[in-house]
């Protein structure tokens, strides 16, 4: 692990995993859980975690990850059904991106499907749907409760390794993998010629960091399970290094948490108890129905404008990359 000096620079050479540039800037030496230092490469505009801990990636995500990270602000384990019930209603950005691609003549593979909160919405809109999920409990839930054919092995080692799909997607997965370039190549290998690949990752230019500079959020945003912190530039660079042409890469910006969540962070310097208010449509309930309905409408309209402004400035919580596989 690198030491951090008071001016925010590392005291030993650390190279960027994308371009091998020696970096000298630290984004954070504190994180929500775990230990490590998040460095930043100004050439790639990429953040990455450095720590002195080695672990079995497959074993960790099969058993331990969901014991440490859940929808609750405080550390609390969650099970697959709870995860499904919590997040199944918050898939609008992903559905908006992928729905135009869907029809019953097409096949779809989701890598890192969690408990199926996205795939449950589109399963009847494609002819064939498969899933990769390392978490054993989620894998069982996908199979037993949703009837989705799933494998708990890494993609290249899975029973789907030789299949080719019209649509391949991976949401909030690539920030967890040691080698993003190899990950994109694997997705490309599983995509048909003329197929499309969708990869969603958190945005290093998250508004609570870049717009509001909330101190507590810095410790919340960085954590040990995220090995990479992408910007638009570094996300595109990974795709180009994996063999895609610049014209094959489209990056869009999406904002999941709403204005109420951001105001809570700004005013209280801390998270809401759980994710529901922040991810739901704004709805204010008071004793005076007329006034609470009026304020709900005003806040909802303001939230729409706020999200549009964040998207325009590219300071959103997430980025969605669409890759067209022309081979």
C-alpha positions in Angstrom: 0.0 0.0 0.0 1.3 3.4 -0.8 1.8 6.1 1.8 0.0 9.4 1.3 1.8 12.7 1.9 -0.1 15.8 3.2 -0.2 17.4 -0.3 -2.2 14.4 -1.6 0.7 12.7 -3.5 1.9 9.1 -3.2 5.3 8.4 -1.9 6.1 5.5 -4.1 5.6 4.8 -7.8 2.2 3.6 -8.7 1.3 3.1 -12.4 -2.1 3.5 -14.0 -3.7 0.1 -15.0 -4.9 1.6 -18.3 -1.8 3.4 -19.6 1.1 2.6 -17.2 1.7 6.2 -16.5 3.2 6.8 -13.0 0.5 8.6 -11.0 1.0 11.1 -8.2 -2.5 12.1 -7.2 -4.6 10.5 -4.5 -8.4 10.8 -4.6 -9.0 9.2 -1.3 -7.3 7.3 1.5 -10.6 6.7 3.3 -13.5 4.6 2.2 -16.8 3.3 3.3 -15.6 -0.2 4.0 -12.2 -1.9 3.6 -8.8 -0.3 3.3 -6.8 1.1 0.4 -5.9 4.2 -1.5 -7.7 5.4 -4.6 -5.2 6.9 -7.1 -5.9 9.1 -10.1 -4.3 9.1 -13.5 -4.5 12.6 -15.1 -3.6 11.2 -18.5 -6.5 8.7 -18.6 -8.7 10.6 -16.2 -9.1 7.3 -14.4 -9.3 6.4 -10.7 -8.2 3.0 -9.3 -7.9 1.3 -6.0 -4.5 0.2 -4.6 -4.4 -2.0 -1.5 -2.2 -4.7 -0.1 -5.0 -7.3 0.2 -5.3 -10.2 -2.2 -8.5 -12.3 -2.3 -10.2 -14.9 -4.4 -12.5 -12.8 -6.6 -14.9 -15.7 -7.4 -15.2 -16.9 -3.8 -15.7 -13.3 -2.5 -18.6 -12.5 -4.9 -20.1 -16.0 -4.4 -20.4 -15.7 -0.6 -19.3 -12.5 1.0 -20.1 -9.4 -1.1 -23.8 -9.2 -0.2 -22.9 -9.6 3.5 -21.0 -6.4 3.3 -22.8 -4.2 0.8 -26.6 -3.8 0.5 -29.3 -1.2 -0.1 -29.1 0.0 3.5 -26.8 2.9 4.3 -25.4 1.0 7.3 -23.6 -2.3 6.9 -26.2 -5.0 6.6 -26.5 -8.3 4.8 -29.3 -8.8 2.3 -30.7 -11.9 0.6 -31.6 -12.4 -3.1 -35.3 -12.0 -2.7 -34.9 -8.8 -0.7 -32.5 -7.4 -3.3 -34.9 -8.2 -6.1 -37.8 -6.6 -4.3 -35.8 -3.5 -3.5 -34.4 -2.7 -6.9 -36.8 -4.2 -9.4 -38.8 -1.0 -9.6 -35.7 1.2 -10.3 -34.7 0.1 -13.7 -36.1 2.9 -15.9 -32.8 4.2 -17.3 -31.6 0.7 -18.3 -35.0 -0.1 -19.8 -35.0 3.1 -21.7 -31.6 2.3 -23.2 -32.2 -1.3 -24.1 -35.9 -1.5 -25.0 -35.5 -0.2 -28.6 -33.1 -3.2 -29.2 -35.5 -5.9 -28.0 -37.7 -8.2 -30.0 -38.5 -11.9 -29.8 -36.1 -12.9 -32.6 -33.1 -11.7 -30.4 -31.1 -13.3 -27.7 -29.7 -11.5 -24.6 -27.0 -12.3 -22.0 -26.7 -10.3 -18.8 -23.4 -10.6 -17.0 -23.6 -9.9 -13.3 -27.4 -10.2 -13.2 -27.7 -9.9 -9.4 -31.1 -11.3 -8.4 -32.7 -10.5 -11.8 -34.1 -7.1 -11.0 -33.5 -5.9 -14.6 -33.8 -9.1 -16.5 -37.3 -9.8 -15.1 -38.6 -6.8 -17.1 -37.3 -7.9 -20.5 -37.4 -11.7 -20.3 -40.6 -12.0 -22.4 -39.4 -9.4 -25.0 -36.6 -11.5 -26.3 -36.5 -15.0 -27.7 -33.7 -16.3 -25.4 -32.2 -14.9 -22.2 -29.3 -16.1 -20.1 -27.5 -14.8 -17.1 -24.1 -14.9 -15.4 -24.1 -14.3 -11.6 -21.3 -15.3 -9.2 -23.4 -14.8 -6.0 -24.7 -18.3 -5.2 -27.9 -17.1 -3.5 -28.8 -14.8 -6.4 -28.0 -17.5 -8.9 -30.4 -19.9 -7.1 -33.1 -17.3 -7.0 -32.7 -16.5 -10.7 -33.1 -20.2 -11.5 -35.7 -21.4 -9.0 -37.9 -18.3 -8.7 -37.5 -16.5 -12.0 -36.9 -19.5 -14.3 -33.8 -17.9 -15.8 -31.1 -20.1 -17.2 -28.0 -19.0 -15.2 -24.4 -19.9 -14.6 -22.3 -19.0 -11.5 -18.9 -19.3 -13.4 -17.0 -16.5 -15.0 -18.3 -15.9 -18.6 -15.4 -17.6 -20.4 -15.6 -20.6 -18.0 -19.4 -20.8 -18.1 -21.8 -23.1 -20.1 -22.6 -20.0 -22.3 -19.0 -19.4 -23.3 -19.5 -20.7 -26.9 -22.8 -18.9 -27.5 -23.2 -15.6 -29.3 -25.9 -13.1 -28.4 -27.6 -10.2 -30.1 -27.5 -8.2 -26.9 -24.9 -8.4 -24.1 -25.2 -6.2 -21.0 -23.4 -5.7 -17.7 -24.7 -3.1 -15.2 -22.5 -2.0 -12.3 -20.1 -4.8 -12.8 -17.0 -3.5 -14.6 -15.8 -1.4 -11.7 -15.4 -4.6 -9.7 -13.2 -6.5 -12.2 -9.3 -6.4 -12.0 -8.9 -6.0 -15.8 -11.6 -3.9 -17.5 -10.1 -4.4 -21.0 -10.2 -8.2 -20.7 -13.8 -7.9 -19.4 -14.9 -5.9 -22.5 -13.1 -8.4 -24.8 -15.0 -11.2 -23.2 -18.3 -9.4 -23.7 -17.4 -8.7 -27.3 -16.5 -12.4 -27.8 -20.0 -13.3 -26.6 -21.6 -10.8 -29.0 -22.8 -11.6 -32.5 -21.4 -9.6 -35.4 -23.8 -6.7 -35.6 -24.8 -7.1 -32.0 -24.7 -4.5 -29.2 -23.1 -4.4 -25.8 -24.3 -2.2 -22.9 -22.0 -1.5 -20.0 -23.1 0.7 -17.1 -20.6 2.0 -14.5 -20.6 4.6 -11.8 -19.3 8.0 -12.9 -16.3 9.4 -11.1 -17.8 12.8 -11.8 -20.7 12.0 -9.4 -22.6 15.3 -8.6 -22.2 14.9 -4.9 -18.5 15.0 -5.5 -18.1 17.4 -8.4 -21.1 19.7 -7.9 -21.6 19.7 -4.1 -18.3 18.5 -2.7 -20.0 16.7 0.2 -17.2 15.6 2.6 -19.1 12.6 4.0 -19.9 11.4 0.5 -16.3 11.1 -0.4 -15.9 8.4 2.3 -19.2 6.8 1.1 -18.4 6.8 -2.6 -15.1 5.0 -2.4 -15.0 1.4 -1.2 -13.0 -1.7 -1.3 -15.2 -3.6 -3.8 -14.7 -1.0 -6.5 -11.3 -1.4 -8.1 -11.9 1.2 -10.9 -13.5 4.7 -11.0 -14.4 5.6 -14.6 -14.7 8.9 -16.4 -16.0 9.4 -19.9 -12.5 9.5 -21.2 -11.2 6.4 -19.4 -14.4 4.4 -20.2 -13.9 5.1 -23.9 -10.2 4.3 -23.7 -11.0 0.8 -22.3 -13.4 0.2 -25.2 -10.9 1.3 -27.8 -8.1 -0.8 -26.3 -10.5 -3.8 -26.5 -10.7 -3.4 -30.3 -13.7 -1.1 -30.8 -13.5 1.8 -33.2 -14.4 5.3 -31.9 -17.5 5.4 -34.0 -18.7 2.1 -32.4 -18.7 3.7 -28.9 -21.6 5.8 -27.5 -21.6 7.0 -23.9 -24.6 8.5 -22.3 -25.1 9.9 -18.8 -27.8 8.8 -16.3 -28.9 10.0 -12.9 -30.6 7.6 -10.5 -30.8 9.4 -7.1 -33.1 12.4 -7.1 -33.0 15.9 -5.8 -34.4 15.0 -2.3 -31.5 12.6 -1.9 -28.9 15.3 -2.9 -30.5 17.9 -0.6 -30.3 15.4 2.3 -26.6 14.8 1.7 -25.9 18.5 1.3 -27.8 19.5 4.5 -27.0 16.5 6.7 -23.6 15.4 5.4 -24.8 11.9 5.4 -27.0 9.3 3.6 -30.7 8.6 3.9 -31.6 5.5 5.8 -32.3 3.4 2.7 -32.5 3.9 -1.0 -36.2 4.2 -1.6 -36.9 7.9 -1.2 -33.9 8.8 -3.2 -34.7 6.4 -6.1 -38.5 6.9 -6.2 -40.6 9.5 -7.8 -40.9 12.5 -5.5 -44.1 12.2 -3.4 -44.6 14.5 -0.3 -47.5 13.6 2.0 -48.8 16.2 4.4 -52.0 16.8 6.4 -52.9 19.5 3.9 -53.4 17.6 0.7 -53.7 20.6 -1.5 -50.4 22.1 -0.4 -48.5 18.8 -0.3 -49.7 17.9 -3.8 -48.7 21.4 -5.1 -45.3 21.1 -3.6 -44.9 17.5 -4.9 -45.6 18.8 -8.4 -43.2 21.7 -8.1 -40.4 19.5 -6.7 -41.0 16.9 -9.4 -40.7 19.5 -12.1 -37.6 20.9 -10.5 -36.1 17.4 -10.2 -36.6 16.9 -13.9 -34.8 20.1 -14.6 -32.0 19.3 -12.2 -31.4 15.9 -13.7 -31.4 17.4 -17.2 -28.8 19.9 -16.0 -26.6 17.1 -14.5 -26.8 15.2 -17.8 -26.0 18.2 -19.8 -22.9 18.9 -17.7 -22.0 15.1 -17.6 -22.0 15.2 -13.7 -24.3 12.3 -13.2 -24.2 9.2 -10.9 -23.8 6.7 -13.8 -22.6 6.3 -17.4 -24.0 3.9 -19.9 -21.7 2.8 -22.8 -23.2 1.2 -25.9 -20.8 -0.7 -28.1 -21.7 -1.8 -31.6 -20.0 -5.0 -32.6 -19.1 -4.7 -36.3 -16.0 -6.8 -35.7 
